[in-house]
């Protein structure tokens, strides 16, 4: 393991064996895609991917890629997962501390870079960091502890078994030494075998409330984000992108821009023009002087988006089939119900805009950024400026809000090209308008649901047809779209009908839009749970049953459904489902599931002068074993607010081939004045830690819509709900 | 053009375009990174700071307007890191930040609110602070401001 002052330790090399393993994965992946592309098998892979535990994307667990022992006897943990508010640094440090025998505050967590630390092929997302690395981090920490013991045993000439470790000190009889002193004296390390992990019953930190490790820096406003990067001789960029969807540069006159004060260079590319200047203000003023004409398809608008994304259009993939719904869903039959739902395009609108500082010197590029997928960015830059990947170091800072936005469409290639042009580091941000117009969106959706009640008022058959655009196919091989047929992995996530209904079918229709759609916190669950859980409410109403009891009645003894039943029961009791409602309040319930993590919410709403006000949301989460309780609470509160914001207000519209939102005045998000009372209940229904960041996004929108129905008798079947209510009242 | 002002009580001179937003003067020229860029149009409040005691959204405030004035940024809200402003202390106690990016702006807005309304009700807070947070720290911000009000009164007995 390297110490700060001991850089002559051989850096872990990319071994041939590992290389072949990775190449093998690539090849096997392609073969698998071709195999699974056969349509009867698509459904199987859909079942598999909707329930599978996401892999961490990390293949290297050598101690020196993860840890450094510092001269002050602190330990640096180089996290390959990015801290974007979810508290992952704190969780990882807690896990490491269990095996390292150091106090939690002696662990300093930093981001691994693409050239220093374990490579992460998956990036940070999918609420998978804790669940996928829960064991690995403890193993690599335990291995480090045992490796230290081996080194001490050689130094002291004692058997390693007599050495104990406590608070960063190794002890054997009357000998003792800090980890740091040992690291200083050791030149040759012998890696220990990974020992047995300590039992969870001995955990000192995990499961107990810990303050976030980044709390103080964030309250003191330390320069920790990508945008805070400041390098000697740094200059500033500003880029002009097409303001039109699919626009390409027809011609441009940059002569005035070149003459503007402070301008150092103007770079013209196929789809953008960049200016570098001594100050950001000068660069922005110069960009305004560019006269550009764009080629684009005229008059594209929201109605075209809706037309493309419609059930029955595009490529059809069957993602779930249990029993048969044929003949059961005829709307002429008594007890049959058919409803359509829609959700709009959504923006991430994270507070820190996309940001890159590129420092290109010779054949090496150092990139400072805020990004969820540094290895993807490294590859993009290497190919974008024709550099070798080993010469591109991507160093991410803390991310000022991820929400899926920092997975692609960054400005790193632009920054690298601008830096190359001036031979200085260039700081480049997206403006807020570019963040809205040149980023990507949560795809809109259209849902057709059909259900049949039997004579006992239980659902005997249900069908969910979903139409949407893709969220992740851009990240897979080019074959993916052809082979898989639809992005059921992300956009279709949550489209399965989860309840114990004997006959179930889910189908996805993949549309292709002329702009980029992508991951957004909760992926497809946000939209799909809205449709499925509102429809369950409609079925309950038709059956004349209580919505909570109706859901419980459709849970079986299957493990996940049993957990669903448990949390619904607890939620109902704690949120007072059966207590009288205050005057003017409506109450609604919904439940969602994400890779075995289950979250359910009861929302209370009122309507004041036509405006929907959510007054209270009680949300329960069963994400299995909890690492840091207040970390989970923060995520559930945050997801509740963000999902409520998207449910009530958020919508990206398109007019005249332009994205309408340009800033927060035409993309309304929830603010302090919209804040409901939020209660969080945590239930550990299974021993394994599961995802937390996204699952609680799922039940909020349907719980609110169901509460509005409860209050007004109006079924609002499209998001955002405020617009749906306005339209309902106009009719 | 040369502009002079006090930043966190320190006399400061910069040579900048007088129309440059104060935000970029503070971040890029004076190199204090606590004040954040969010929207560039005074809508989100991430860039909030105080100019002569008034709450200002510095992304849309030309530097020349600050000439000769006293600017307080988040870095100057507390006398030092061991004596935190009640708002910062409450932010720590309630554990408000998630990604944390919008929090400096919220804390500057909260500090100003407490000067005008020492004992704000929940509605006072909701109606007077229009900053934007996307992580959903809203419930904790409200709690923290109410806690800060108590901390502030306890530290300044009158």
Interface residues (C-beta under 8 A of the other chain):
Chain A: X84 X85 X86 X87 X211 X212 X214 X215 X216 X217 X218 X219 X220 X221 X222 X223 X224 X225 X227 X228 X230 X236 X261 X279 X280 X281 X282 X348 X349 X350 X351 X352 X353 X398 X399 X400 X401 X402 X403 X429 X431 X432 X630 X634 X635 X637 X638 X639 X640 X641 X642 X645 X663 X664 X665 X669 X670 X671 X672 X673 X674 X675 X677 X678
Chain B: X16 X17 X19 X20 X21 X24 X28 X29 X31 X33 X34 X35 X36 X37 X38 X39 X40 X41 X43 X44 X46 X74 X75 X81 X84 X88 X91 X92 X95 X96 X97 X98 X99 X100 X101 X102 X103 X104 X107 X125 X126 X127 X129 X130 X131 X132 X133 X134 X135 X136 X137 X138 X139 X140 X141 X142
